[in-house]
Amino acid sequence: MVTKWNSASIQIKLTISFTFTLIIILAMNLFMYMNISSMMSRVDEVYISNLKLNELSEALRMLQESVRGYLDTKSSDALDSYYRADQEYRELLEGLNGQVENNAVKIAEKNIKAQSETYLEKVYETVQAKRGRNVERYKIYYDEAEKVYGDIQNCIYGLNNEQFRSNSGSYMILLSSLRYMEIVSTVILAVIGVINMIIVFMLTRNMTYPLIRLSKAANEVAAGNFNVEIQDVESEDEIGIVSKAFQKMVTSIQIYIQEIKNSMERESRMKEKELLMANSMREAQLMTLQAQINPHFLFNTLNAGAQLAMMEGADKTTEFIENMADFFRYNIKKMNQDTTVGEEVRLVDNYIYILNVRFTGEIHFEKEVDERVLAVKVPSMILQPIVENAVNYGIRNIGREGKIRLVIYQKEDFIYLSVWDNGAGMSEEKISQILRGELKEVDLKSNSNGIGLGNVIERLKLYTGREDVMEIKSTGKDQGTEFTIKVPVYR
């Protein structure tokens, strides 16, 4: 038996110990509950008869008052009150004894029931005489009913007192029994509690004592003393296994600590190198993406300016060249810098002006910009490439008036820059390819500054550290397209 106990696991030992004590406590509580519940039920039965007689007396009083109220007012409400009181009193009378018996209490109940039937009959005749306006008759009936009412109340009062005296004696006996049961139960519970404490102490001592010795050895190791030994543990449970393994662990722990220190130092150096490489890669990516500017657009616009200089006067040519100069100055100046929403909007204005000069004003451009966000910092060259895409692949050659609308607003902690056109539209497949970066840039040899949608998306992802930087919506062919950039506002 001892061998089996020593070889049992801690879980089994604890389960057996606490289950045994729990069963004893539950059995005792159940015994006490059943006895106390039985006593309380008997106590409740002692005064139930007095409660019923009190209810009967109160119902009789309410009936008498309702009759008197009807005689005084003769209202329909008073009549309804009488009928309700009459019904309630009759229901209570059904609980009284109506048989001939030798018991004094039963005889008194039979007399009350008989008198009540006479009273109810007199009351009914009184109400009927009142309803028939027979003043002399209802007064006679009421006087008779009132006399019977007094007799019934006296009988109820006498019977109630008699039962109360009888019940008081029974109540004192039950109360004494209940107190005795309470004392006995308390003593038994205290004895069982002490026994349980002794059993639990004896059962758990063999489990906790090795743990105490193991914890002391662990404290020594924690203090830096690895020359500790643990006494042999007889048990073969988890504590015994841990104790035996602890000594083996201590002998090699210094070597492990040194290896961990060396490993952490190497890892720290590697992380520093990785961080430097990541920062360098990020800067290189930004520099590479922002440097992709195609010179063909510059040549095309310069040719258009030269043609305009030949065809028109110097004022328009000056305005055109100034806008064109601002456009390319922005491209060169902001290539490696952040910019603001306001500067991006001005760049779009310059770009639309240049295009309208080239294509004789066929691009209809509208904008709605929240001036409160004009100073917000954003990456450079993110808005003009989207407008350029809307022109080249949206409204160009659609056979109707081309429109582009720019809307910029702030919602919660984000700035939204929306470019909408009424052009050729875009398929869901193409939208998915653009957002995933799978669509190659096309048509870069003409009419383009060389920075495509993929470039914009990648730079926004690097700048914000988020993936949800752009949303593209199009309901289908010839239904137009809406590009929306989402940039967080850093406070």
The 8 nearest C-alpha neighbors of each residue, nearest first, counted from 0:
[[1, 3, 2, 4, 5, 6, 7, 12],
 [2, 0, 4, 3, 5, 6, 7, 234],
 [3, 1, 5, 4, 0, 6, 7, 234],
 [2, 4, 6, 0, 1, 5, 7, 235],
 [3, 5, 1, 7, 2, 6, 0, 12],
 [6, 4, 234, 2, 3, 7, 235, 1],
 [5, 7, 235, 3, 4, 236, 234, 2],
 [8, 6, 4, 5, 236, 3, 11, 12],
 [9, 7, 236, 11, 10, 12, 237, 6],
 [10, 8, 12, 11, 13, 236, 237, 7],
 [9, 11, 13, 8, 12, 14, 7, 15],
 [10, 12, 14, 8, 9, 13, 15, 7],
 [13, 11, 9, 15, 14, 10, 16, 8],
 [14, 12, 16, 10, 15, 11, 9, 17],
 [13, 15, 11, 12, 17, 16, 18, 10],
 [14, 16, 18, 12, 13, 17, 19, 11],
 [17, 15, 13, 19, 14, 18, 12, 199],
 [16, 18, 20, 19, 14, 15, 21, 13],
 [17, 19, 21, 15, 20, 16, 14, 22],
 [18, 20, 22, 17, 16, 21, 15, 23],
 [21, 19, 17, 23, 22, 18, 195, 24],
 [20, 22, 18, 24, 23, 19, 17, 25],
 [21, 23, 25, 19, 20, 24, 26, 18],
 [22, 24, 26, 20, 21, 25, 27, 19],
 [25, 23, 21, 27, 26, 22, 28, 20],
 [26, 24, 28, 22, 27, 23, 21, 29],
 [25, 27, 29, 23, 24, 28, 22, 30],
 [28, 26, 30, 24, 29, 25, 31, 23],
 [29, 27, 25, 31, 30, 26, 32, 24],
 [28, 30, 32, 26, 27, 31, 25, 33],
 [29, 31, 27, 33, 28, 32, 26, 34],
 [32, 30, 28, 34, 29, 33, 35, 27],
 [31, 33, 29, 35, 30, 34, 36, 28],
 [32, 34, 36, 30, 31, 35, 29, 37],
 [35, 33, 37, 31, 36, 32, 38, 30],
 [36, 34, 38, 32, 37, 33, 31, 39],
 [35, 37, 39, 33, 38, 34, 32, 40],
 [38, 36, 34, 40, 35, 39, 33, 41],
 [39, 37, 35, 41, 36, 40, 34, 42],
 [40, 38, 42, 36, 41, 37, 35, 43],
 [39, 41, 43, 37, 42, 38, 36, 44],
 [40, 42, 44, 38, 39, 43, 37, 45],
 [43, 41, 39, 45, 44, 40, 38, 170],
 [42, 44, 40, 41, 45, 39, 46, 47],
 [43, 45, 41, 47, 42, 46, 40, 48],
 [46, 44, 42, 43, 166, 47, 41, 170],
 [45, 47, 49, 48, 44, 43, 50, 166],
 [46, 48, 50, 44, 49, 45, 51, 43],
 [47, 49, 51, 46, 50, 52, 45, 162],
 [50, 48, 52, 46, 51, 47, 159, 53],
 [51, 49, 53, 47, 48, 52, 54, 46],
 [50, 52, 54, 48, 53, 49, 55, 47],
 [53, 51, 55, 49, 54, 50, 56, 48],
 [54, 52, 56, 50, 55, 51, 57, 49],
 [53, 55, 51, 57, 52, 56, 58, 50],
 [56, 54, 52, 58, 53, 57, 59, 91],
 [57, 55, 53, 59, 54, 58, 52, 60],
 [56, 58, 60, 54, 59, 55, 53, 61],
 [57, 59, 61, 55, 60, 56, 88, 54],
 [60, 58, 62, 56, 57, 61, 55, 63],
 [61, 59, 57, 63, 62, 58, 64, 56],
 [60, 62, 64, 58, 59, 63, 65, 57],
 [61, 63, 84, 59, 65, 60, 64, 85],
 [62, 64, 60, 66, 61, 65, 59, 67],
 [65, 63, 67, 61, 66, 62, 68, 60],
 [64, 66, 81, 68, 62, 67, 63, 80],
 [67, 65, 69, 63, 68, 64, 81, 70],
 [66, 68, 64, 70, 65, 69, 71, 63],
 [69, 67, 65, 71, 66, 70, 64, 77],
 [68, 70, 73, 77, 66, 72, 71, 67],
 [71, 69, 67, 68, 73, 72, 66, 129],
 [70, 72, 68, 69, 73, 67, 66, 74],
 [73, 71, 69, 74, 70, 68, 77, 67],
 [72, 74, 69, 70, 71, 77, 75, 78],
 [75, 73, 77, 72, 76, 78, 69, 68],
 [74, 76, 78, 77, 79, 73, 69, 80],
 [77, 75, 79, 74, 78, 80, 69, 73],
 [76, 78, 69, 80, 74, 79, 75, 68],
 [77, 79, 75, 81, 80, 76, 69, 74],
 [80, 78, 76, 82, 81, 77, 75, 83],
 [81, 79, 77, 83, 78, 82, 65, 84],
 [80, 82, 65, 78, 84, 79, 83, 66],
 [83, 81, 85, 79, 84, 80, 86, 78],
 [82, 84, 86, 80, 85, 81, 87, 79],
 [83, 85, 62, 87, 81, 86, 82, 80],
 [86, 84, 82, 88, 83, 87, 81, 62],
 [87, 85, 83, 89, 84, 88, 82, 90],
 [86, 88, 84, 90, 89, 85, 83, 91],
 [89, 87, 91, 85, 90, 86, 58, 84],
 [88, 90, 92, 86, 91, 87, 85, 93],
 [91, 89, 87, 88, 93, 92, 86, 94],
 [90, 92, 88, 93, 89, 94, 55, 87],
 [93, 91, 89, 94, 90, 95, 88, 112],
 [92, 94, 91, 90, 95, 89, 96, 112],
 [93, 95, 92, 91, 96, 90, 51, 97],
 [96, 94, 92, 93, 108, 97, 112, 109],
 [95, 97, 109, 108, 98, 105, 94, 112],
 [96, 98, 109, 95, 112, 99, 108, 113],
 [99, 97, 96, 100, 109, 105, 106, 108],
 [100, 98, 106, 97, 101, 109, 105, 96],
 [99, 101, 102, 98, 106, 105, 103, 109],
 [102, 100, 103, 106, 99, 105, 104, 98],
 [101, 103, 105, 104, 100, 106, 107, 99],
 [104, 102, 106, 105, 107, 101, 100, 108],
 [105, 103, 107, 106, 102, 108, 158, 162],
 [104, 106, 108, 102, 107, 103, 96, 109],
 [105, 107, 103, 109, 104, 108, 102, 110],
 [108, 106, 110, 104, 109, 105, 103, 111],
 [109, 107, 105, 111, 106, 110, 96, 95],
 [108, 110, 97, 106, 112, 96, 107, 111],
 [111, 109, 107, 113, 112, 108, 114, 106],
 [112, 110, 108, 114, 113, 109, 115, 151],
 [111, 113, 115, 109, 110, 114, 108, 116],
 [112, 114, 110, 116, 115, 111, 109, 117],
 [115, 113, 117, 111, 116, 112, 110, 118],
 [114, 116, 118, 112, 117, 113, 111, 119],
 [115, 117, 119, 113, 118, 114, 120, 112],
 [118, 116, 114, 120, 115, 119, 121, 113],
 [119, 117, 115, 121, 120, 116, 144, 147],
 [118, 120, 122, 116, 121, 117, 115, 123],
 [119, 121, 123, 117, 118, 122, 116, 124],
 [122, 120, 118, 124, 144, 123, 119, 140],
 [123, 121, 125, 119, 124, 120, 144, 118],
 [122, 124, 120, 126, 125, 121, 119, 127],
 [123, 125, 127, 121, 122, 126, 128, 120],
 [126, 124, 137, 122, 140, 128, 123, 127],
 [127, 125, 129, 123, 128, 124, 130, 122],
 [126, 128, 130, 124, 129, 125, 131, 123],
 [129, 127, 137, 131, 133, 125, 130, 126],
 [130, 128, 132, 126, 131, 127, 137, 133],
 [129, 131, 127, 128, 132, 126, 133, 73],
 [132, 130, 128, 129, 133, 127, 134, 126],
 [133, 131, 129, 130, 134, 128, 137, 127],
 [134, 132, 128, 131, 136, 135, 129, 137],
 [133, 135, 137, 136, 132, 138, 129, 128],
 [134, 136, 138, 133, 137, 139, 128, 140],
 [135, 137, 139, 138, 134, 133, 128, 140],
 [138, 136, 125, 128, 140, 139, 134, 129],
 [139, 137, 141, 136, 135, 140, 142, 134],
 [138, 140, 136, 142, 137, 141, 143, 135],
 [141, 139, 137, 125, 143, 138, 142, 121],
 [140, 142, 144, 138, 143, 139, 125, 137],
 [141, 143, 145, 139, 144, 140, 138, 146],
 [144, 142, 140, 146, 141, 145, 139, 147],
 [145, 143, 141, 147, 121, 118, 146, 142],
 [144, 146, 148, 142, 147, 143, 141, 149],
 [147, 145, 143, 149, 148, 144, 142, 150],
 [146, 148, 150, 144, 149, 145, 118, 151],
 [149, 147, 145, 151, 146, 150, 144, 152],
 [150, 148, 152, 146, 147, 151, 153, 145],
 [149, 151, 147, 153, 148, 152, 154, 146],
 [150, 152, 154, 148, 153, 149, 111, 155],
 [151, 153, 155, 149, 154, 150, 156, 148],
 [154, 152, 156, 150, 151, 155, 157, 149],
 [155, 153, 151, 157, 156, 152, 158, 150],
 [154, 156, 152, 158, 153, 157, 159, 151],
 [155, 157, 153, 159, 154, 158, 152, 160],
 [156, 158, 154, 160, 159, 155, 153, 161],
 [159, 157, 161, 155, 160, 156, 154, 162],
 [158, 160, 156, 162, 157, 161, 49, 155],
 [161, 159, 163, 157, 162, 158, 156, 164],
 [160, 162, 158, 164, 163, 159, 157, 165],
 [163, 161, 165, 159, 164, 160, 166, 158],
 [162, 164, 160, 166, 165, 161, 167, 159],
 [165, 163, 167, 161, 162, 166, 160, 168],
 [164, 166, 162, 163, 167, 168, 161, 169],
 [167, 165, 163, 169, 168, 164, 45, 162],
 [168, 166, 170, 164, 169, 165, 163, 171],
 [167, 169, 171, 170, 166, 165, 172, 164],
 [170, 168, 166, 172, 167, 171, 173, 165],
 [169, 171, 167, 173, 168, 172, 166, 174],
 [172, 170, 174, 168, 173, 169, 175, 167],
 [171, 173, 169, 175, 170, 174, 176, 168],
 [174, 172, 176, 170, 175, 171, 177, 169],
 [175, 173, 171, 177, 176, 172, 170, 178],
 [174, 176, 178, 172, 177, 173, 171, 179],
 [177, 175, 173, 179, 174, 178, 180, 172],
 [176, 178, 174, 180, 179, 175, 173, 181],
 [179, 177, 181, 175, 180, 176, 174, 182],
 [178, 180, 176, 182, 181, 177, 175, 183],
 [181, 179, 177, 183, 178, 182, 184, 176],
 [180, 182, 178, 184, 179, 183, 185, 177],
 [183, 181, 185, 179, 184, 180, 186, 178],
 [182, 184, 180, 186, 185, 181, 187, 179],
 [185, 183, 187, 181, 186, 182, 180, 188],
 [184, 186, 188, 182, 183, 187, 181, 189],
 [185, 187, 189, 183, 188, 184, 190, 182],
 [186, 188, 184, 190, 189, 185, 191, 183],
 [187, 189, 185, 191, 186, 190, 184, 192],
 [190, 188, 192, 186, 191, 187, 185, 193],
 [191, 189, 187, 193, 192, 188, 186, 194],
 [190, 192, 194, 188, 189, 193, 195, 187],
 [193, 191, 189, 195, 190, 194, 188, 196],
 [194, 192, 196, 190, 195, 191, 189, 197],
 [195, 193, 191, 197, 196, 192, 198, 190],
 [196, 194, 198, 192, 197, 193, 20, 199],
 [195, 197, 193, 199, 194, 198, 200, 192],
 [196, 198, 200, 194, 195, 199, 201, 193],
 [199, 197, 195, 201, 200, 196, 202, 194],
 [198, 200, 202, 196, 201, 197, 203, 195],
 [201, 199, 197, 203, 198, 202, 204, 196],
 [200, 202, 198, 204, 199, 203, 197, 205],
 [203, 201, 199, 200, 204, 198, 205, 16],
 [202, 204, 206, 200, 205, 201, 199, 207],
 [205, 203, 207, 206, 201, 202, 200, 208],
 [204, 206, 203, 208, 207, 202, 209, 201],
 [207, 205, 203, 204, 208, 209, 210, 202],
 [206, 208, 210, 204, 209, 205, 203, 211],
 [207, 209, 211, 210, 205, 204, 206, 212],
 [210, 208, 212, 211, 207, 213, 206, 232],
 [211, 209, 213, 207, 208, 212, 214, 238],
 [210, 212, 208, 214, 213, 209, 207, 215],
 [211, 213, 209, 215, 210, 214, 216, 208],
 [212, 214, 210, 216, 211, 215, 209, 217],
 [215, 213, 217, 211, 216, 212, 210, 218],
 [216, 214, 218, 212, 217, 213, 211, 219],
 [215, 217, 219, 213, 214, 218, 220, 212],
 [218, 216, 214, 220, 219, 215, 221, 213],
 [219, 217, 221, 215, 220, 216, 222, 214],
 [220, 218, 222, 216, 224, 217, 221, 215],
 [219, 221, 224, 217, 223, 225, 222, 218],
 [222, 220, 218, 223, 219, 217, 224, 225],
 [221, 223, 219, 220, 224, 218, 217, 225],
 [224, 222, 220, 221, 225, 219, 218, 226],
 [225, 223, 220, 219, 226, 222, 227, 221],
 [224, 226, 220, 227, 249, 223, 219, 250],
 [227, 225, 224, 228, 249, 220, 250, 219],
 [228, 226, 225, 216, 229, 224, 219, 220],
 [227, 229, 246, 230, 226, 216, 225, 245],
 [230, 228, 231, 227, 246, 242, 216, 213],
 [231, 229, 232, 228, 212, 242, 209, 243],
 [230, 232, 229, 233, 243, 242, 239, 234],
 [233, 231, 239, 234, 230, 209, 242, 235],
 [234, 232, 231, 235, 239, 5, 236, 6],
 [235, 233, 5, 239, 232, 236, 6, 238],
 [236, 234, 6, 239, 5, 240, 233, 237],
 [235, 237, 8, 239, 238, 234, 6, 7],
 [236, 238, 240, 239, 241, 8, 9, 235],
 [239, 237, 241, 240, 236, 242, 210, 209],
 [240, 238, 242, 235, 236, 237, 241, 232],
 [239, 241, 237, 243, 238, 242, 244, 236],
 [242, 240, 244, 238, 239, 243, 245, 237],
 [241, 243, 239, 245, 244, 240, 238, 213],
 [244, 242, 240, 245, 241, 246, 239, 247],
 [243, 245, 241, 247, 242, 246, 240, 248],
 [246, 244, 248, 242, 247, 243, 241, 249],
 [245, 247, 249, 248, 244, 243, 228, 250],
 [248, 246, 244, 245, 249, 250, 251, 243],
 [247, 249, 245, 246, 250, 251, 252, 244],
 [248, 250, 252, 246, 251, 247, 225, 245],
 [251, 249, 248, 247, 252, 246, 225, 253],
 [252, 250, 249, 254, 248, 253, 255, 247],
 [251, 253, 255, 249, 254, 250, 248, 256],
 [254, 252, 256, 255, 251, 257, 250, 249],
 [255, 253, 257, 252, 256, 251, 258, 250],
 [254, 256, 252, 258, 253, 257, 259, 251],
 [257, 255, 259, 253, 258, 254, 252, 260],
 [256, 258, 260, 254, 259, 255, 261, 253],
 [257, 259, 255, 261, 260, 256, 262, 254],
 [258, 260, 262, 256, 257, 261, 263, 255],
 [261, 259, 257, 263, 262, 258, 256, 264],
 [260, 262, 258, 264, 259, 263, 257, 265],
 [261, 263, 259, 265, 260, 264, 266, 258],
 [264, 262, 266, 260, 265, 261, 267, 259],
 [263, 265, 267, 261, 266, 262, 260, 268],
 [266, 264, 262, 268, 263, 267, 269, 261],
 [265, 267, 263, 269, 268, 264, 262, 270],
 [268, 266, 264, 270, 269, 265, 263, 271],
 [267, 269, 271, 265, 266, 270, 264, 272],
 [270, 268, 266, 272, 267, 271, 273, 265],
 [271, 269, 273, 267, 272, 268, 274, 266],
 [270, 272, 274, 268, 269, 273, 275, 267],
 [271, 273, 269, 275, 270, 274, 276, 268],
 [272, 274, 270, 276, 271, 275, 277, 269],
 [275, 273, 277, 271, 276, 272, 270, 278],
 [274, 276, 272, 278, 277, 273, 279, 271],
 [275, 277, 279, 273, 274, 278, 280, 272],
 [276, 278, 280, 274, 279, 275, 273, 281],
 [279, 277, 281, 275, 280, 276, 274, 282],
 [278, 280, 276, 282, 277, 281, 283, 275],
 [279, 281, 283, 277, 278, 282, 284, 276],
 [282, 280, 278, 284, 283, 279, 277, 285],
 [281, 283, 285, 279, 284, 280, 286, 278],
 [282, 284, 280, 286, 281, 285, 287, 279],
 [285, 283, 287, 281, 282, 286, 280, 288],
 [284, 286, 282, 288, 283, 287, 289, 281],
 [285, 287, 283, 289, 284, 288, 290, 282],
 [288, 286, 284, 290, 285, 289, 283, 291],
 [287, 289, 285, 290, 286, 291, 284, 454],
 [288, 290, 286, 287, 291, 334, 285, 335],
 [289, 291, 287, 288, 292, 286, 334, 335],
 [290, 292, 289, 288, 449, 450, 293, 287],
 [293, 291, 449, 448, 290, 450, 294, 289],
 [292, 294, 449, 448, 295, 291, 296, 447],
 [295, 293, 297, 296, 292, 298, 448, 449],
 [296, 294, 298, 297, 293, 445, 444, 299],
 [295, 297, 299, 447, 446, 448, 298, 294],
 [298, 296, 294, 295, 300, 299, 301, 448],
 [297, 299, 295, 301, 296, 300, 302, 294],
 [300, 298, 296, 302, 301, 297, 295, 303],
 [299, 301, 303, 302, 297, 298, 296, 304],
 [302, 300, 304, 298, 303, 299, 297, 305],
 [303, 301, 305, 299, 304, 300, 298, 306],
 [302, 304, 300, 306, 301, 305, 357, 307],
 [305, 303, 301, 307, 302, 306, 308, 300],
 [304, 306, 302, 308, 307, 303, 301, 309],
 [307, 305, 303, 309, 308, 304, 302, 310],
 [306, 308, 304, 310, 309, 305, 311, 303],
 [309, 307, 305, 316, 306, 311, 310, 304],
 [308, 310, 306, 307, 311, 305, 312, 304],
 [309, 311, 307, 308, 306, 312, 305, 316],
 [312, 310, 308, 307, 309, 313, 315, 316],
 [311, 313, 314, 315, 316, 308, 310, 309],
 [312, 314, 316, 315, 317, 311, 308, 318],
 [315, 313, 317, 316, 312, 318, 311, 319],
 [316, 314, 318, 317, 313, 319, 312, 311],
 [315, 317, 313, 319, 308, 314, 318, 320],
 [318, 316, 314, 320, 315, 319, 313, 321],
 [319, 317, 315, 321, 316, 320, 322, 314],
 [320, 318, 316, 322, 317, 321, 315, 323],
 [319, 321, 323, 317, 322, 318, 324, 316],
 [322, 320, 324, 318, 323, 319, 317, 325],
 [323, 321, 325, 319, 349, 324, 320, 326],
 [322, 324, 320, 326, 321, 325, 319, 327],
 [323, 325, 321, 326, 327, 322, 328, 320],
 [326, 324, 328, 322, 323, 327, 329, 321],
 [325, 327, 323, 329, 324, 328, 346, 322],
 [328, 326, 330, 329, 324, 325, 331, 323],
 [327, 329, 325, 331, 330, 326, 324, 332],
 [330, 328, 332, 327, 326, 331, 333, 325],
 [331, 329, 327, 328, 333, 332, 334, 326],
 [330, 332, 328, 334, 329, 333, 327, 335],
 [331, 333, 329, 334, 330, 328, 335, 336],
 [334, 332, 336, 335, 330, 329, 331, 379],
 [333, 335, 331, 332, 289, 330, 336, 290],
 [336, 334, 333, 286, 289, 337, 332, 285],
 [337, 335, 333, 334, 338, 379, 378, 332],
 [338, 336, 378, 379, 377, 376, 333, 339],
 [337, 339, 379, 377, 376, 378, 336, 342],
 [340, 338, 376, 342, 341, 375, 374, 377],
 [339, 341, 373, 343, 342, 375, 374, 344],
 [340, 342, 373, 344, 339, 343, 374, 345],
 [343, 341, 345, 339, 344, 340, 346, 338],
 [342, 344, 346, 340, 341, 345, 382, 339],
 [345, 343, 347, 341, 346, 342, 340, 348],
 [346, 344, 348, 342, 347, 343, 349, 341],
 [345, 347, 343, 349, 344, 348, 326, 350],
 [348, 346, 350, 344, 383, 345, 349, 351],
 [349, 347, 345, 351, 346, 350, 352, 344],
 [350, 348, 346, 352, 322, 347, 351, 326],
 [349, 351, 347, 353, 348, 352, 346, 354],
 [352, 350, 354, 348, 353, 349, 355, 347],
 [351, 353, 349, 355, 350, 354, 348, 356],
 [354, 352, 350, 356, 351, 355, 349, 357],
 [355, 353, 357, 351, 356, 352, 358, 350],
 [356, 354, 360, 358, 352, 359, 357, 353],
 [357, 355, 353, 359, 354, 358, 360, 352],
 [356, 358, 354, 355, 359, 303, 353, 300],
 [357, 359, 355, 356, 360, 354, 361, 362],
 [360, 358, 356, 355, 361, 357, 354, 362],
 [361, 359, 355, 362, 358, 356, 363, 354],
 [360, 362, 359, 358, 355, 363, 401, 400],
 [363, 361, 360, 401, 355, 364, 402, 403],
 [364, 362, 402, 401, 403, 361, 365, 360],
 [363, 365, 403, 404, 402, 362, 366, 351],
 [366, 364, 404, 405, 403, 363, 367, 402],
 [367, 365, 405, 404, 406, 368, 364, 407],
 [366, 368, 406, 405, 407, 369, 365, 404],
 [369, 367, 407, 406, 370, 366, 408, 405],
 [368, 370, 408, 371, 407, 372, 367, 373],
 [369, 371, 373, 372, 368, 341, 374, 408],
 [370, 372, 369, 373, 374, 409, 408, 375],
 [373, 371, 375, 370, 374, 369, 340, 409],
 [372, 374, 341, 340, 370, 375, 371, 339],
 [375, 373, 339, 372, 340, 341, 376, 371],
 [374, 376, 339, 372, 373, 340, 377, 488],
 [375, 377, 339, 338, 374, 337, 340, 378],
 [378, 376, 339, 338, 337, 379, 340, 375],
 [379, 377, 337, 338, 381, 380, 462, 459],
 [378, 380, 338, 337, 381, 333, 377, 336],
 [381, 379, 382, 383, 378, 384, 343, 330],
 [382, 380, 455, 379, 383, 384, 378, 385],
 [381, 383, 385, 384, 380, 343, 386, 347],
 [382, 384, 386, 347, 385, 387, 381, 380],
 [385, 383, 387, 386, 382, 388, 451, 450],
 [386, 384, 388, 387, 383, 382, 389, 452],
 [385, 387, 389, 383, 388, 384, 390, 382],
 [388, 386, 384, 390, 385, 389, 383, 391],
 [387, 389, 385, 391, 390, 386, 392, 384],
 [390, 388, 393, 386, 387, 392, 391, 420],
 [391, 389, 387, 394, 388, 393, 395, 392],
 [392, 390, 388, 395, 389, 393, 387, 394],
 [393, 391, 388, 389, 390, 395, 394, 423],
 [392, 394, 422, 389, 423, 390, 391, 395],
 [393, 395, 422, 401, 390, 397, 396, 392],
 [396, 394, 391, 397, 390, 393, 392, 401],
 [395, 397, 398, 394, 399, 393, 391, 392],
 [398, 396, 394, 399, 395, 422, 423, 401],
 [397, 399, 396, 400, 395, 401, 394, 422],
 [400, 398, 397, 401, 396, 394, 422, 402],
 [399, 401, 402, 398, 361, 363, 362, 397],
 [400, 402, 394, 362, 399, 363, 421, 422],
 [403, 401, 363, 420, 421, 364, 362, 400],
 [402, 404, 420, 364, 419, 363, 365, 405],
 [403, 405, 365, 419, 366, 364, 418, 420],
 [404, 406, 366, 418, 417, 367, 365, 419],
 [407, 405, 367, 417, 368, 366, 416, 404],
 [408, 406, 416, 368, 415, 369, 417, 367],
 [409, 407, 369, 415, 414, 368, 406, 410],
 [408, 410, 414, 413, 415, 411, 372, 407],
 [411, 409, 413, 412, 414, 408, 415, 487],
 [410, 412, 413, 409, 414, 488, 487, 408],
 [413, 411, 488, 487, 410, 414, 409, 489],
 [414, 412, 487, 488, 486, 410, 411, 409],
 [415, 413, 409, 486, 485, 408, 487, 410],
 [414, 416, 485, 408, 484, 407, 409, 417],
 [417, 415, 407, 484, 483, 406, 414, 485],
 [416, 418, 483, 406, 482, 405, 407, 415],
 [419, 417, 405, 482, 481, 404, 483, 406],
 [420, 418, 481, 404, 403, 480, 482, 417],
 [419, 421, 403, 479, 422, 480, 402, 389],
 [422, 420, 479, 402, 478, 401, 394, 480],
 [423, 421, 394, 393, 479, 420, 424, 477],
 [422, 424, 477, 393, 479, 476, 478, 394],
 [425, 423, 479, 476, 477, 480, 478, 475],
 [424, 426, 473, 475, 476, 429, 480, 427],
 [425, 427, 429, 428, 475, 430, 424, 473],
 [428, 426, 430, 429, 431, 425, 473, 475],
 [427, 429, 431, 426, 430, 432, 425, 433],
 [428, 430, 432, 426, 431, 427, 433, 425],
 [431, 429, 427, 433, 428, 432, 434, 426],
 [430, 432, 428, 434, 429, 433, 435, 427],
 [433, 431, 437, 429, 435, 438, 430, 434],
 [432, 434, 436, 430, 438, 435, 431, 437],
 [433, 435, 431, 436, 432, 430, 456, 453],
 [434, 436, 432, 433, 437, 431, 438, 453],
 [437, 435, 433, 434, 453, 438, 432, 439],
 [436, 438, 432, 435, 433, 439, 434, 453],
 [439, 437, 432, 433, 436, 440, 429, 453],
 [438, 440, 441, 437, 436, 453, 433, 451],
 [441, 439, 451, 438, 442, 443, 453, 452],
 [442, 440, 443, 439, 444, 451, 438, 449],
 [441, 443, 444, 445, 440, 447, 446, 449],
 [444, 442, 441, 445, 447, 449, 440, 293],
 [445, 443, 442, 295, 447, 446, 293, 296],
 [444, 446, 443, 447, 295, 442, 296, 299],
 [445, 447, 296, 444, 448, 295, 299, 443],
 [448, 446, 296, 449, 445, 443, 293, 444],
 [447, 449, 293, 296, 292, 450, 294, 446],
 [448, 450, 293, 292, 447, 443, 291, 451],
 [451, 449, 448, 291, 454, 292, 384, 452],
 [452, 450, 454, 453, 440, 384, 449, 455],
 [453, 451, 455, 454, 456, 385, 384, 450],
 [454, 452, 456, 455, 451, 436, 457, 433],
 [453, 455, 457, 451, 452, 456, 288, 450],
 [456, 454, 452, 458, 453, 381, 457, 459],
 [455, 457, 453, 459, 454, 458, 452, 460],
 [456, 458, 460, 454, 459, 455, 453, 461],
 [457, 459, 461, 455, 460, 456, 462, 454],
 [460, 458, 462, 456, 461, 457, 463, 455],
 [461, 459, 457, 464, 465, 463, 458, 462],
 [460, 462, 458, 464, 459, 463, 457, 281],
 [461, 463, 459, 460, 464, 458, 378, 465],
 [464, 462, 465, 460, 461, 459, 486, 487],
 [463, 465, 460, 461, 462, 466, 459, 468],
 [466, 464, 463, 460, 467, 468, 461, 459],
 [465, 467, 468, 460, 464, 469, 463, 459],
 [468, 466, 469, 465, 485, 470, 460, 484],
 [469, 467, 485, 466, 484, 459, 460, 486],
 [470, 468, 484, 483, 467, 485, 471, 456],
 [469, 471, 483, 482, 484, 472, 468, 467],
 [472, 470, 482, 481, 483, 430, 469, 473],
 [471, 473, 481, 480, 482, 470, 474, 430],
 [474, 472, 480, 475, 425, 424, 479, 481],
 [473, 475, 478, 472, 476, 424, 479, 425],
 [476, 474, 478, 473, 424, 425, 426, 477],
 [475, 477, 424, 478, 423, 425, 474, 426],
 [478, 476, 423, 424, 479, 422, 475, 421],
 [479, 477, 424, 476, 475, 474, 421, 423],
 [478, 480, 421, 424, 422, 420, 423, 477],
 [479, 481, 473, 424, 420, 419, 472, 425],
 [480, 482, 419, 472, 418, 471, 483, 473],
 [481, 483, 471, 418, 417, 470, 419, 472],
 [484, 482, 417, 470, 416, 469, 418, 471],
 [483, 485, 469, 416, 415, 468, 417, 486],
 [484, 486, 415, 468, 414, 469, 413, 483],
 [485, 487, 414, 413, 484, 468, 415, 488],
 [488, 486, 413, 412, 414, 489, 485, 463],
 [487, 489, 413, 412, 490, 486, 414, 375],
 [490, 488, 487, 412, 376, 375, 413, 486],
 [489, 488, 412, 487, 375, 376, 413, 411]]
